[in-house]
């Protein structure tokens, strides 16, 4: 068993070196795929800088400080700092999807692996921030999915990446918290491929989307958010997790817990919503009646 797992590790490390990997290509809102609200990313692979749209922002083979660099916020700089062409309107409480693409770059299977190579196993994590820049303690986690099928047999363990992504034909779906105050937000998606057990071996694929959230909520979880980068690094248990030796152990997600609707702080001056407005009106009418007598 140990020999087989060691062989898998070696093969996956080799695959991680020779392939392009994956990139988030659109966001799906109301069954419509949008690309105009995605933050720009590195256009094509550059052999000189070893950066490209489909490459992780950190790897054991290059850019080893990626998890502590500005690249970790929304992707490769300076591209990811540039504004999107537009902001996509999304209703609080709705479900959205994001699509990934890999292409047949010497993959194990040109059909199944067109979204991501099957060797790139790990979690899918989503953050949001009520911010235009994503700097500071503004990020809150809204969704995470790690192991989706447990087993004492390594070959039968399933992960969000790559198993769920492949099963869903290259898409992940997740809900936007229903109590968010309306306004402009950044949405940040991250796949962490744990196909390498070395330090810096985890490979994060990150990208941001610019959204305008609508609704009558008042929550602003960014008021108690975390910084990305800055809250965890390459030594975090969720980054150094060994999928080949520790696959029977729970996966320790990096970062904070997922935000729970109804538990966040409220935004000063946020919309009260219909119920709040009605309560104020009723109270005011009662006060006017009282002083009229």
C-alpha positions in Angstrom: 0.0 0.0 0.0 2.8 2.4 1.0 4.6 1.7 -2.3 1.4 2.4 -4.4 0.8 5.7 -2.6 4.4 6.7 -3.1 4.1 6.0 -6.8 0.9 8.1 -7.0 2.7 10.9 -5.2 5.6 10.8 -7.7 3.3 10.7 -10.7 1.1 13.6 -9.4 4.2 15.7 -8.8 5.4 15.1 -12.3 1.9 15.9 -13.7 1.9 19.2 -11.7 5.2 20.2 -13.4 4.4 19.5 -17.0 0.8 20.7 -17.2 -1.1 23.9 -17.2 -3.7 23.6 -14.5 -7.0 25.5 -14.5 -8.5 29.0 -14.5 -11.9 30.3 -13.6 -13.4 31.5 -16.8 -16.9 32.9 -16.0 -19.6 33.4 -13.4 -23.1 32.0 -13.9 -25.9 34.3 -12.8 -29.5 33.4 -13.6 -28.3 30.7 -16.0 -26.2 33.3 -17.9 -22.4 33.0 -18.1 -20.7 36.3 -17.6 -17.1 37.2 -18.1 -17.2 41.0 -18.0 -17.2 41.2 -14.2 -14.2 39.0 -13.7 -11.0 40.7 -12.6 -8.3 40.4 -15.3 -5.7 37.6 -15.0 -2.3 36.9 -16.6 -3.2 36.5 -20.3 -0.9 33.6 -21.3 1.8 31.5 -19.9 5.2 33.3 -19.9 8.2 31.0 -19.7 10.4 33.8 -18.3 8.2 34.7 -15.4 6.6 31.2 -15.0 3.2 32.8 -14.7 0.1 32.3 -16.7 -3.7 32.4 -16.4 -3.9 28.7 -15.7 -1.1 28.5 -13.2 -1.3 28.6 -9.4 0.0 31.6 -7.5 2.3 29.3 -5.5 4.1 26.1 -6.1 7.1 24.1 -5.0 8.6 24.7 -8.4 8.1 28.5 -8.6 6.8 31.5 -6.8 7.2 29.8 -3.4 6.0 32.8 -1.4 2.7 33.0 -3.3 0.6 32.6 -0.1 2.1 35.6 1.5 2.3 37.8 -1.6 -0.3 40.2 -3.1 -0.9 37.5 -5.8 -2.9 35.6 -3.2 -5.7 38.1 -3.0 -7.2 38.0 -6.4 -4.5 36.4 -8.7 -1.3 37.5 -10.5 -0.4 41.2 -10.2 -0.5 43.7 -11.7 -3.4 42.2 -13.7 -5.7 41.2 -10.8 -5.5 44.8 -9.4 -7.2 46.2 -12.5 -11.0 46.7 -12.4 -13.3 44.4 -14.3 -15.2 45.7 -17.3 -18.5 45.7 -15.3 -20.0 44.7 -12.0 -22.5 41.9 -12.2 -25.8 42.3 -10.3 -26.6 39.4 -8.0 -29.5 39.1 -5.6 -28.6 38.2 -2.0 -29.8 34.7 -1.3 -29.4 33.5 -4.9 -27.2 30.7 -6.1 -24.4 31.4 -8.6 -21.9 29.2 -10.4 -18.4 29.6 -11.5 -16.8 27.7 -14.5 -13.2 26.4 -14.8 -11.2 25.4 -17.9 -8.0 23.5 -18.3 -7.8 22.2 -21.9 -6.2 19.0 -23.2 -2.6 19.9 -22.2 -1.2 16.3 -22.1 -3.9 15.3 -19.5 -4.8 11.9 -18.4 -8.0 12.2 -20.3 -8.6 15.0 -22.8 -12.4 14.8 -22.2 -12.8 14.4 -18.4 -9.7 16.6 -17.7 -10.7 19.5 -19.9 -11.8 21.5 -16.8 -9.0 20.4 -14.4 -6.6 17.4 -14.2 -8.0 14.7 -12.0 -4.7 14.7 -10.0 -5.5 18.2 -8.7 -7.4 17.1 -5.6 -8.4 19.5 -2.8 -11.0 21.9 -1.6 -13.0 24.7 -3.2 -13.4 27.8 -1.1 -15.3 31.1 -1.7 -14.8 34.4 0.1 -16.5 37.8 -0.3 -15.5 41.3 0.8 -17.4 44.5 0.9 -14.4 46.3 -0.7 -13.2 47.5 -4.0 -9.6 46.5 -3.3 -9.7 43.4 -1.0 -7.0 44.9 1.2 -7.2 44.7 5.0 -9.4 42.6 7.2 -12.4 42.5 4.9 -12.8 38.9 3.7 -15.4 36.5 5.0 -15.9 32.9 3.9 -19.3 32.1 2.4 -18.7 28.5 1.1 -16.3 25.6 1.3 -16.3 22.0 0.1 -13.5 19.6 0.8 -13.8 15.8 0.8 -17.1 14.8 -0.6 -16.7 11.0 -0.2 -14.8 9.4 2.6 -13.1 6.0 2.3 -10.2 4.0 3.8 -9.2 3.4 0.2 -7.3 6.3 -1.3 -8.6 5.7 -4.8 -12.2 6.0 -3.5 -11.8 9.3 -1.7 -13.5 12.1 -3.6 -12.8 15.9 -3.3 -14.5 19.0 -4.5 -11.5 19.4 -6.8 -11.2 17.6 -9.1 -14.1 15.1 -8.6 -17.1 17.4 -8.1 -15.8 19.9 -10.7 -15.5 17.1 -13.3 -18.9 15.6 -12.4 -20.5 19.1 -12.8 -18.9 19.6 -16.2 -16.5 22.2 -15.0 -18.7 24.2 -12.6 -19.2 24.8 -8.9 -22.4 26.2 -7.5 -22.9 28.0 -4.1 -25.3 30.4 -2.5 -24.8 34.1 -1.8 -25.7 34.9 1.9 -29.3 36.2 2.0 -28.8 38.8 4.7 -26.0 40.8 3.0 -26.5 44.5 2.8 -26.8 45.8 -0.7 -23.7 47.3 -2.3 -20.5 46.5 -4.2 -18.5 43.4 -3.2 -15.6 41.3 -4.4 -16.1 37.6 -4.7 -13.0 35.4 -4.5 -12.9 31.7 -5.5 -10.0 29.4 -4.7 -9.1 25.8 -5.6 -6.2 24.3 -3.6 -4.6 21.4 -5.3 -2.9 19.1 -2.8 -1.1 17.0 -5.2 2.4 17.7 -3.8 3.5 16.9 -0.2 6.5 19.3 -0.2 6.6 22.7 1.5 4.8 25.1 -0.9 3.4 22.0 -2.6 -0.2 23.1 -2.3 -1.2 25.0 -5.4 -3.9 27.7 -5.0 -5.9 28.9 -8.1 -7.5 32.2 -7.2 -9.6 34.8 -9.1 -12.0 37.6 -8.1 -15.3 38.8 -9.5 -16.9 42.2 -9.0 -20.5 42.1 -7.9 -23.3 44.5 -6.9 -25.5 42.8 -4.3 -29.2 43.7 -4.2 -31.7 43.0 -1.5 -33.0 44.3 1.8 -30.4 42.8 4.1 -28.2 44.8 6.5 -25.3 42.4 7.4 -21.8 43.4 6.7 -19.5 40.5 7.7 -16.5 42.4 6.4 -16.5 44.4 9.6 -15.2 41.2 11.3 -13.3 39.9 8.3 -9.8 38.5 7.8 -6.9 39.6 5.6 -5.9 37.7 2.5 -2.9 37.3 2.5 -2.0 37.5 6.2 -4.4 35.2 8.1 -2.7 31.9 7.1 0.5 30.9 5.2 2.2 27.9 3.7 2.6 26.2 7.1 -1.1 26.2 7.9 -2.5 22.7 8.5 -5.0 23.1 5.6 -2.1 24.0 3.3 0.3 21.3 4.4 -2.4 18.6 4.5 -1.0 15.3 3.0 -3.8 13.8 0.9 -1.8 10.6 0.3 -1.0 9.8 4.0 -3.8 11.6 5.9 -6.8 11.0 3.6 -8.7 9.2 6.4 -8.3 12.3 8.7 -10.7 15.3 8.6 -9.5 18.1 6.3 -8.7 21.2 8.2 -9.9 24.1 6.0 -7.6 27.1 6.1 -9.1 30.4 7.1 -12.2 31.3 9.2 -15.4 29.3 9.5 -18.1 29.8 6.9 -20.3 32.9 7.6 -23.7 31.9 9.0 -26.7 34.0 7.9 -28.0 36.1 10.7 -24.8 36.2 12.8 -22.9 39.1 11.1 -22.6 42.7 12.2 -24.8 45.2 10.4 -23.7 48.0 8.2 -24.1 51.6 9.4 -26.8 53.2 7.2 -27.7 49.9 5.5 -31.1 49.5 4.1 -33.6 48.4 6.7 -35.8 46.5 4.2 -39.5 46.5 4.0 -40.1 45.1 7.4 -37.9 47.7 9.0 -39.5 50.6 7.2 -43.0 49.3 8.2 -41.9 49.1 11.8 -40.6 52.7 11.8 -43.8 54.0 10.1 -46.1 52.3 12.6 -44.0 53.7 15.5 -44.1 57.2 14.1 -47.9 57.1 13.6 -48.4 55.9 17.1 -46.2 58.7 18.4 -48.1 61.3 16.4 -51.4 60.0 17.7 -50.2 60.1 21.3 -49.1 63.8 21.1 -52.2 64.9 19.3 -54.4 64.3 22.3 
